[in-house]
């Protein structure tokens, strides 16, 4: 009688480009996986979430953008941050919009040091640091973070993604809904990786300043308004731990 092969432990992985102070759905995805891999050795895209996001102000959602230029002949991990006082300006805007929020004082020192005391030369480094800090120190997410540049992947687009997942030991891949346009489920099945789709529907509203509620703003809005209760409005409302 042949020996019984031990079934590999489930390892759910998500792979996504780093975004600048991303919205709550980004952290919901991180929370749901065992390993989150930053995918920054990919083409930089302008007018996207890599270098900008939205905050909530008296006039509604407003953009906060890092001026990195429009060049497309570079990877996300190659995008250099500009000289000058953009970081100070960003912090002053955040401070102006949220100084009166209930929990701004609780997290002020954490974020102020990132903007005013640290020096950043690459967009990817800043984005990844902000995401890791928010996930671990504010939301208390215990997901393992990795960087795709630690792997030697082959191919492009879907071939590259599947190679990365295979090398990372993924048994399940959790993808955002936008990827339905280009992902071929049959390729994942053939690779022995279960494909799962993340839904961003149903998030409850939280106490938010400045008029009509807006879901798609930066996670900073949620953190400064509800503080330690933030996880409840991201995943806790589903009844998950």
Buried (B, 14 or more C-beta within 10 A) or exposed (E): EEEEEEEEEEBBBBBBBBBBBBBBBBBBBBBBBBBBBBBBBBEBEEEEBBBBBBBBBEEEBBEBEBEBEEEEEEEBBBBEBEEEEBBEEBBEBBBEBBEEBEBBEBBBEEBEEBBEEEEBEBBBBBBBBBBBBBBEEBBEBEBEBBBBBEBEBEEEEBEBBBBBBBBBEBBBBBBBEEBEEEBEEEBBEEBEBBBBEBEBEEBEEBEBBBEEEBBEBBBBBBBBBBBEBBBEBBBBEEEEE
